[in-house]
Amino acid sequence: MLCAVGALVAAVGVVAMALPGRPEPWAVHLLRRAAAAAGWAAVAVYSLGLSGVLLSEHGFNNGADSIPAPACRDGFDAETRQGLSHHRSSYLPLRFDCVRDDGTVYPSEPGCVWMNWATASLALAAVLFVIGAGYVTGLRARKGAVAP
C-alpha cells in the first residue's frame, strides 16, 4: 500500500510540472520527478508480484490438502496436474513453477511474467530519467561556464 501511495504522489508531482508556476530549471525537476514516479511504480509492481509468490508459498504444507501446493492444483485440469511432484519458487525473477515427475514444468502464476517485465521496464525508465537529469544539469553548467 505504501508503494502505491508513493507512486501516486510522484505521479502527481510529474503532472504538477505541466501547470503554470513550475520551478526553474523545470526540465531537471520534471526528470527527477519522473524518475521517482517510475521507481515507485516499479517497487509497487514488484511488491504485488512478490506477495503473490509468497501467498502461493504459504499455501504449501500449511494444513490438510496442502501438498502439492494449491497454486499448482487449483484452476488446472487433471491432465495438467498429472504426475505433479513438487514446486519451485523464485523471488528474482518472480516465479512459482510446478514440477512434474518427468521434469517438465508449468507456471502456476502466469501473471508473474508481465510483472517481471513491467518491473524491469519501469526500473530501466527510472535509471534513464536519472541519467537524463544529470545530463541536463551538466549541460546547463557548461552553458553557464561558456557564456560571457
Backbone as ProteinMPNN parsed JSONL, in Angstrom:
{"seq_chain_A": "MLCAVGALVAAVGVVAMALPGRPEPWAVHLLRRAAAAAGWAAVAVYSLGLSGVLLSEHGFNNGADSIPAPACRDGFDAETRQGLSHHRSSYLPLRFDCVRDDGTVYPSEPGCVWMNWATASLALAAVLFVIGAGYVTGLRARKGAVAP", "coords_chain_A": {"N_chain_A": [[0.832, -1.184, 0.0], [1.938, 1.217, 0.781], [3.817, 1.597, -1.232], [2.175, 2.042, -3.452], [0.985, 4.441, -2.72], [3.241, 6.086, -2.686], [3.937, 5.975, -5.417], [1.696, 7.236, -6.488], [1.903, 9.82, -5.348], [4.33, 10.662, -6.499], [3.586, 10.631, -9.209], [1.636, 12.639, -9.249], [3.284, 14.788, -8.702], [4.773, 14.877, -11.075], [2.764, 15.557, -12.926], [2.112, 18.05, -11.914], [4.207, 19.572, -12.795], [3.546, 20.36, -15.325], [1.783, 22.389, -15.023], [1.1, 25.969, -14.743], [3.56, 28.167, -13.219], [5.673, 26.568, -12.568], [8.773, 25.343, -11.14], [12.09, 26.614, -11.848], [15.161, 25.234, -12.863], [12.962, 23.718, -14.964], [13.116, 21.351, -16.474], [14.968, 19.631, -15.244], [13.745, 19.188, -12.777], [11.396, 17.953, -13.657], [12.412, 15.599, -14.853], [13.577, 14.39, -12.608], [11.331, 13.991, -10.993], [9.847, 12.325, -12.652], [11.561, 10.143, -12.665], [11.362, 9.383, -9.988], [8.626, 8.684, -9.927], [8.574, 6.525, -11.751], [10.317, 4.793, -10.455], [9.002, 4.303, -7.968], [6.693, 3.112, -9.005], [7.785, 0.798, -10.134], [8.61, -0.506, -7.806], [6.108, -0.874, -6.623], [4.794, -2.627, -8.445], [6.525, -4.835, -8.345], [6.229, -5.507, -5.644], [3.575, -6.32, -5.609], [3.704, -8.656, -7.208], [5.533, -10.131, -5.659], [4.078, -10.534, -3.316], [2.129, -12.258, -4.313], [3.667, -14.555, -4.991], [4.67, -15.192, -2.452], [2.28, -15.742, -1.136], [1.454, -18.031, -2.523], [3.534, -19.715, -1.815], [3.108, -19.842, 0.914], [0.736, -21.26, 1.017], [1.538, -23.846, 0.631], [2.152, -26.893, 2.312], [0.68, -26.23, 4.564], [-1.396, -27.17, 6.462], [-4.253, -29.424, 6.053], [-4.641, -31.059, 2.915], [-2.693, -29.64, 1.457], [-0.513, -30.387, 0.034], [0.36, -31.501, -3.109], [1.315, -28.044, -3.697], [-1.399, -25.776, -3.421], [-1.563, -23.769, -5.367], [-0.538, -24.998, -7.576], [-2.431, -26.83, -8.19], [-5.078, -25.79, -8.174], [-7.398, -24.586, -10.489], [-6.329, -25.872, -12.679], [-6.576, -28.458, -15.126], [-7.091, -32.061, -14.761], [-5.341, -33.482, -16.39], [-3.184, -31.756, -16.772], [-2.225, -31.555, -14.154], [-1.325, -34.093, -13.698], [1.041, -36.331, -12.442], [2.335, -34.495, -10.838], [4.926, -33.397, -8.795], [6.466, -31.588, -7.163], [7.201, -28.115, -6.32], [8.764, -25.045, -7.477], [9.976, -21.988, -6.369], [10.761, -18.556, -7.0], [12.205, -15.444, -6.228], [13.468, -13.472, -7.617], [13.965, -13.617, -10.855], [10.415, -13.09, -10.381], [8.594, -15.99, -9.743], [6.652, -18.969, -9.705], [6.776, -22.112, -10.098], [5.478, -25.272, -11.134], [6.439, -28.612, -10.838], [6.651, -31.638, -12.584], [6.839, -35.28, -12.316], [8.381, -36.205, -14.46], [10.084, -34.112, -14.941], [9.211, -31.955, -16.429], [7.909, -28.622, -16.525], [5.386, -26.369, -15.444], [3.984, -23.106, -15.311], [2.468, -21.789, -12.399], [1.469, -19.351, -11.936], [0.756, -17.266, -14.27], [0.696, -14.514, -14.355], [3.01, -13.521, -13.289], [4.849, -13.143, -15.299], [4.254, -10.771, -16.784], [4.522, -9.011, -14.676], [7.233, -9.203, -14.038], [8.382, -8.159, -16.419], [7.231, -5.592, -16.431], [8.261, -4.506, -14.057], [11.026, -4.52, -14.621], [11.081, -2.834, -16.879], [10.067, -0.411, -15.846], [11.985, 0.133, -13.875], [14.261, 0.448, -15.486], [13.439, 2.703, -16.936], [13.367, 4.572, -14.839], [16.093, 4.723, -14.189], [17.114, 5.741, -16.599], [15.837, 8.228, -16.63], [17.068, 9.447, -14.426], [19.712, 9.534, -15.346], [19.292, 11.224, -17.536], [18.508, 13.577, -16.173], [20.894, 14.201, -14.894], [22.477, 14.681, -17.134], [21.195, 16.934, -18.255], [21.618, 18.775, -16.185], [24.435, 18.936, -16.219], [24.786, 19.93, -18.815], [23.559, 22.417, -18.589], [25.307, 23.585, -16.744], [27.661, 23.673, -18.268], [26.883, 25.421, -20.316], [26.486, 27.735, -18.824], [29.098, 28.224, -17.983], [30.413, 28.808, -20.336], [29.161, 31.06, -21.335], [29.606, 34.576, -21.718]], "CA_chain_A": [[0.0, 0.0, 0.0], [2.833, 2.364, 0.856], [4.416, 1.776, -2.557], [1.162, 2.628, -4.325], [0.845, 5.847, -2.318], [4.442, 6.767, -3.17], [3.812, 6.106, -6.874], [0.669, 8.249, -6.741], [2.462, 11.133, -5.005], [5.319, 11.011, -7.525], [2.869, 10.922, -10.454], [1.025, 13.965, -9.089], [4.382, 15.74, -8.837], [5.097, 14.995, -12.507], [1.676, 16.301, -13.564], [2.192, 19.436, -11.439], [5.228, 20.283, -13.564], [2.944, 20.88, -16.554], [0.927, 23.525, -14.682], [1.824, 27.251, -14.651], [4.254, 28.431, -11.971], [6.606, 25.487, -12.278], [10.088, 25.849, -10.75], [13.164, 26.61, -12.843], [15.022, 24.708, -14.211], [11.854, 22.758, -14.92], [13.452, 20.053, -17.094], [15.627, 18.787, -14.245], [12.717, 18.794, -11.811], [10.498, 17.01, -14.321], [13.106, 14.313, -14.988], [13.72, 13.788, -11.271], [10.018, 13.512, -10.544], [9.502, 11.168, -13.487], [12.373, 9.037, -12.164], [10.747, 8.939, -8.735], [7.366, 8.006, -10.252], [8.879, 5.221, -12.355], [10.913, 3.953, -9.41], [7.948, 3.858, -7.059], [5.811, 2.19, -9.733], [8.495, -0.488, -10.223], [8.529, -1.129, -6.479], [4.723, -1.294, -6.4], [4.503, -3.809, -9.265], [7.294, -5.952, -7.803], [5.615, -5.89, -4.374], [2.363, -7.07, -5.943], [4.115, -9.998, -7.623], [6.157, -10.811, -4.529], [3.024, -11.004, -2.409], [1.512, -13.432, -4.942], [4.567, -15.705, -4.833], [4.695, -15.54, -1.027], [0.995, -16.365, -0.809], [1.493, -19.39, -3.067], [4.486, -20.466, -0.981], [2.478, -20.039, 2.218], [-0.301, -22.276, 0.883], [2.172, -25.164, 0.592], [2.465, -27.522, 3.592], [0.032, -25.438, 5.602], [-2.672, -27.781, 6.794], [-4.736, -30.546, 5.254], [-4.796, -30.853, 1.474], [-1.811, -28.564, 1.005], [0.602, -30.946, -0.728], [1.213, -30.436, -3.627], [0.869, -26.674, -3.446], [-2.696, -25.459, -4.019], [-1.387, -22.947, -6.566], [-0.243, -25.901, -8.693], [-3.598, -27.675, -8.448], [-6.311, -25.031, -8.38], [-7.557, -23.954, -11.787], [-5.718, -26.666, -13.744], [-7.29, -29.714, -15.348], [-6.428, -33.258, -14.226], [-4.248, -33.87, -17.285], [-2.044, -30.87, -16.485], [-1.712, -31.866, -12.816], [-0.891, -35.481, -13.62], [2.465, -36.528, -12.17], [2.877, -33.354, -10.106], [5.76, -33.869, -7.691], [6.832, -30.507, -6.246], [7.188, -26.785, -6.928], [9.946, -24.187, -7.304], [9.632, -20.572, -6.356], [11.887, -17.648, -7.151], [11.825, -14.066, -5.933], [14.076, -12.608, -8.625], [12.676, -13.049, -11.216], [9.259, -13.665, -9.705], [8.171, -17.213, -10.418], [6.193, -20.095, -8.904], [6.618, -23.166, -11.094], [5.087, -26.601, -10.683], [7.31, -29.589, -11.491], [6.112, -32.995, -12.664], [7.81, -36.361, -12.103], [9.287, -36.344, -15.603], [10.948, -32.939, -15.022], [8.587, -30.837, -17.133], [7.486, -27.553, -15.622], [4.36, -25.434, -15.911], [3.859, -21.993, -14.355], [1.183, -21.725, -11.711], [1.056, -17.953, -11.914], [1.208, -16.618, -15.498], [0.785, -13.074, -14.148], [4.373, -13.135, -12.912], [5.61, -12.768, -16.494], [4.079, -9.342, -17.059], [5.047, -8.255, -13.54], [8.69, -9.138, -14.198], [8.688, -7.229, -17.498], [6.852, -4.237, -16.013], [9.233, -4.057, -13.058], [12.294, -4.234, -15.298], [10.903, -1.661, -17.746], [9.932, 0.787, -15.015], [13.286, 0.401, -13.253], [15.119, 0.984, -16.541], [12.983, 4.068, -17.206], [13.814, 5.415, -13.727], [17.54, 4.943, -14.351], [17.306, 6.636, -17.74], [15.431, 9.575, -16.216], [18.13, 9.978, -13.559], [20.844, 9.866, -16.234], [18.878, 12.41, -18.287], [18.568, 14.745, -15.284], [22.316, 14.519, -14.739], [22.947, 15.245, -18.398], [20.652, 18.289, -18.378], [22.328, 19.596, -15.208], [25.777, 19.154, -16.754], [24.658, 20.788, -19.992], [23.268, 23.766, -18.089], [26.542, 24.1, -16.13], [28.595, 24.003, -19.348], [26.397, 26.619, -20.997], [26.737, 28.859, -17.927], [30.534, 28.481, -17.919], [30.846, 29.321, -21.632], [28.549, 32.363, -21.586], [30.439, 35.67, -21.209]], "C_chain_A": [[0.878, 1.25, 0.0], [3.472, 2.657, -0.499], [3.433, 2.433, -3.517], [0.957, 4.1, -3.998], [2.045, 6.648, -2.809], [4.393, 6.982, -4.673], [2.788, 7.177, -7.228], [1.191, 9.653, -6.452], [3.478, 11.578, -6.057], [4.641, 11.354, -8.848], [2.189, 12.287, -10.391], [2.094, 15.048, -9.215], [4.779, 15.95, -10.292], [4.03, 15.811, -13.223], [1.735, 17.778, -13.156], [3.227, 20.242, -12.213], [4.655, 20.882, -14.843], [2.092, 22.124, -16.286], [1.748, 24.816, -14.614], [2.462, 27.414, -13.268], [5.246, 27.343, -11.599], [7.983, 26.061, -11.938], [11.076, 25.79, -11.914], [14.388, 25.976, -12.225], [14.013, 23.557, -14.222], [12.21, 21.401, -15.509], [14.089, 19.106, -16.089], [14.611, 18.287, -13.227], [11.769, 17.752, -12.415], [11.154, 15.631, -14.453], [13.273, 13.624, -13.64], [12.39, 13.24, -10.77], [9.548, 12.318, -11.37], [10.297, 9.942, -13.043], [11.79, 8.493, -10.866], [9.448, 8.179, -8.997], [7.622, 6.624, -10.831], [9.475, 4.271, -11.323], [9.879, 3.42, -8.44], [6.995, 2.886, -7.751], [6.473, 0.822, -9.884], [8.432, -1.229, -8.894], [7.12, -1.645, -6.214], [4.384, -2.562, -7.182], [5.255, -5.02, -8.72], [6.682, -6.432, -6.488], [4.341, -6.699, -4.599], [2.706, -8.503, -6.34], [4.73, -10.791, -6.49], [5.113, -11.325, -3.556], [2.299, -12.211, -2.996], [2.358, -14.685, -4.794], [4.605, -16.148, -3.378], [3.392, -16.206, -0.588], [0.942, -17.799, -1.325], [2.424, -20.269, -2.242], [3.874, -20.776, 0.385], [1.402, -21.135, 2.169], [0.241, -23.692, 0.857], [2.488, -25.625, 2.006], [1.89, -26.745, 4.763], [-1.363, -26.009, 5.856], [-3.034, -28.921, 5.852], [-4.907, -30.135, 3.801], [-3.929, -29.704, 0.949], [-0.586, -29.071, 0.254], [0.004, -31.742, -1.881], [0.569, -29.074, -3.445], [-0.47, -26.404, -4.134], [-2.569, -24.614, -5.288], [-1.086, -23.798, -7.79], [-1.448, -26.757, -9.068], [-4.827, -26.888, -8.844], [-6.322, -24.358, -9.748], [-6.927, -24.712, -12.942], [-6.493, -27.964, -13.889], [-6.453, -30.899, -14.854], [-5.247, -33.689, -15.089], [-2.998, -33.02, -17.031], [-1.411, -31.23, -15.156], [-1.142, -33.268, -12.695], [0.631, -35.557, -13.431], [3.117, -35.378, -11.424], [3.677, -33.839, -8.901], [6.108, -32.775, -6.691], [6.753, -29.164, -6.977], [8.53, -26.098, -6.69], [9.473, -22.75, -7.309], [10.903, -19.742, -6.44], [11.385, -16.232, -6.899], [12.445, -13.064, -6.897], [14.595, -13.484, -9.744], [11.547, -13.759, -10.471], [8.77, -14.885, -10.476], [7.692, -18.216, -9.371], [5.844, -21.193, -9.89], [6.263, -24.485, -10.433], [5.865, -27.624, -11.513], [6.648, -30.958, -11.436], [7.224, -34.015, -12.444], [8.82, -36.481, -13.232], [10.192, -35.128, -15.807], [10.362, -31.766, -15.784], [7.995, -29.862, -16.115], [6.341, -26.781, -16.261], [4.188, -24.348, -14.858], [2.486, -22.0, -13.698], [0.621, -20.316, -11.745], [1.542, -17.244, -13.172], [1.322, -15.101, -15.368], [2.181, -12.611, -13.768], [5.18, -12.666, -14.111], [5.474, -11.268, -16.758], [4.605, -8.505, -15.908], [6.567, -8.135, -13.611], [9.072, -8.122, -15.271], [8.347, -5.797, -17.105], [7.84, -3.678, -14.997], [10.547, -3.681, -13.723], [12.183, -2.982, -16.165], [10.815, -0.374, -16.932], [11.251, 1.138, -14.329], [14.262, 0.983, -14.267], [14.736, 2.426, -16.871], [13.444, 5.015, -16.101], [15.299, 5.73, -13.847], [17.807, 5.907, -15.5], [16.889, 8.066, -17.415], [16.487, 10.221, -15.322], [19.342, 10.378, -14.396], [20.516, 11.122, -17.043], [18.927, 13.669, -17.436], [20.011, 15.16, -15.055], [22.887, 15.165, -15.986], [22.472, 16.687, -18.555], [21.347, 19.232, -17.401], [23.735, 19.923, -15.694], [25.767, 20.079, -17.957], [24.412, 22.236, -19.577], [24.521, 24.39, -17.468], [27.561, 24.477, -17.215], [28.172, 25.253, -20.101], [26.643, 27.865, -20.14], [28.203, 29.215, -17.864], [31.042, 29.113, -19.209], [30.337, 30.739, -21.859], [29.412, 33.478, -20.974], [29.738, 36.502, -20.181]], "O_chain_A": [[0.589, 2.221, -0.7], [3.649, 3.816, -0.872], [3.821, 3.291, -4.311], [0.773, 4.917, -4.9], [1.886, 7.768, -3.294], [4.765, 8.05, -5.159], [2.994, 7.945, -8.168], [0.946, 10.577, -7.228], [3.485, 12.741, -6.46], [5.076, 12.274, -9.54], [2.172, 13.013, -11.385], [1.833, 16.112, -9.776], [5.086, 17.071, -10.7], [4.356, 16.669, -14.044], [1.438, 18.657, -13.966], [3.132, 21.467, -12.28], [5.229, 21.824, -15.389], [1.721, 22.834, -17.221], [2.966, 24.76, -14.443], [1.971, 26.873, -12.278], [5.619, 27.214, -10.433], [8.327, 27.15, -12.398], [10.905, 25.005, -12.847], [14.61, 26.217, -11.038], [14.211, 22.543, -13.553], [11.656, 20.389, -15.081], [13.786, 17.913, -16.08], [14.613, 17.112, -12.858], [11.392, 16.787, -11.75], [10.515, 14.612, -14.19], [13.126, 12.405, -13.543], [12.335, 12.154, -10.193], [8.921, 11.402, -10.839], [9.773, 8.829, -13.043], [11.732, 7.28, -10.668], [9.19, 7.152, -8.369], [6.963, 5.658, -10.449], [9.168, 3.079, -11.321], [9.871, 2.231, -8.121], [6.539, 1.928, -7.127], [5.802, -0.204, -9.775], [8.225, -2.442, -8.864], [6.948, -2.724, -5.647], [3.755, -3.473, -6.642], [4.693, -6.112, -8.638], [6.62, -7.637, -6.241], [4.063, -7.649, -3.867], [2.078, -9.451, -5.868], [4.483, -11.991, -6.365], [5.244, -12.428, -3.027], [1.893, -13.102, -2.25], [1.833, -15.76, -4.503], [4.576, -17.345, -3.094], [3.402, -17.123, 0.233], [0.438, -18.687, -0.637], [2.127, -21.439, -2.001], [4.1, -21.85, 0.943], [1.184, -21.845, 3.15], [-0.515, -24.645, 1.042], [3.022, -24.861, 2.81], [2.519, -26.615, 5.813], [-2.372, -25.398, 5.506], [-2.254, -29.324, 4.989], [-5.273, -28.998, 3.503], [-4.363, -28.906, 0.117], [0.283, -28.285, -0.122], [-0.823, -32.617, -1.622], [-0.602, -28.978, -3.077], [-0.654, -26.762, -5.297], [-3.395, -24.738, -6.192], [-1.346, -23.378, -8.917], [-1.479, -27.345, -10.149], [-5.547, -27.285, -9.76], [-5.383, -23.653, -10.117], [-6.982, -24.246, -14.08], [-7.006, -28.507, -12.91], [-5.264, -30.758, -14.569], [-4.258, -34.206, -14.571], [-1.879, -33.532, -17.076], [-0.186, -31.215, -15.033], [-0.532, -33.596, -11.678], [1.396, -34.929, -14.163], [4.344, -35.296, -11.382], [3.168, -34.602, -8.081], [6.051, -33.01, -5.484], [6.291, -29.095, -8.116], [9.317, -26.501, -5.834], [8.668, -22.348, -8.149], [11.975, -20.168, -6.01], [10.281, -15.869, -7.306], [11.989, -11.924, -6.981], [15.657, -14.078, -9.558], [11.709, -14.882, -9.994], [8.557, -14.832, -11.687], [8.259, -18.302, -8.281], [4.749, -21.208, -10.452], [6.694, -24.775, -9.317], [5.939, -27.516, -12.737], [6.151, -31.386, -10.394], [8.403, -33.662, -12.391], [9.98, -36.818, -12.998], [10.987, -35.108, -16.746], [10.95, -30.684, -15.792], [7.634, -30.239, -15.0], [6.328, -26.565, -17.473], [4.237, -24.624, -13.659], [1.469, -22.193, -14.364], [-0.585, -20.123, -11.597], [2.631, -16.671, -13.162], [1.981, -14.464, -16.19], [2.502, -11.431, -13.91], [6.106, -11.869, -13.956], [6.476, -10.575, -16.935], [5.088, -7.395, -16.131], [7.126, -7.089, -13.284], [9.978, -7.315, -15.067], [9.104, -4.878, -17.418], [8.214, -2.508, -15.069], [11.119, -2.634, -13.42], [13.098, -2.158, -16.18], [11.421, 0.636, -17.292], [11.596, 2.314, -14.215], [15.01, 1.907, -13.948], [15.608, 3.273, -17.064], [13.866, 6.137, -16.384], [15.717, 6.868, -13.634], [18.647, 6.799, -15.376], [17.523, 9.015, -17.876], [16.765, 11.414, -15.45], [19.929, 11.438, -14.178], [21.374, 11.988, -17.215], [19.341, 14.722, -17.919], [20.315, 16.352, -15.024], [23.69, 16.093, -15.899], [23.248, 17.561, -18.94], [21.637, 20.376, -17.754], [24.177, 21.067, -15.59], [26.651, 20.924, -18.099], [24.987, 23.163, -20.148], [24.773, 25.583, -17.642], [28.247, 25.491, -17.091], [29.019, 26.06, -20.484], [26.969, 28.928, -20.669], [28.541, 30.389, -17.708], [32.006, 29.877, -19.18], [31.011, 31.539, -22.508], [29.892, 33.344, -19.849], [30.314, 37.458, -19.663]]}, "name": "protein", "num_of_chains": 1, "seq": "MLCAVGALVAAVGVVAMALPGRPEPWAVHLLRRAAAAAGWAAVAVYSLGLSGVLLSEHGFNNGADSIPAPACRDGFDAETRQGLSHHRSSYLPLRFDCVRDDGTVYPSEPGCVWMNWATASLALAAVLFVIGAGYVTGLRARKGAVAP"}
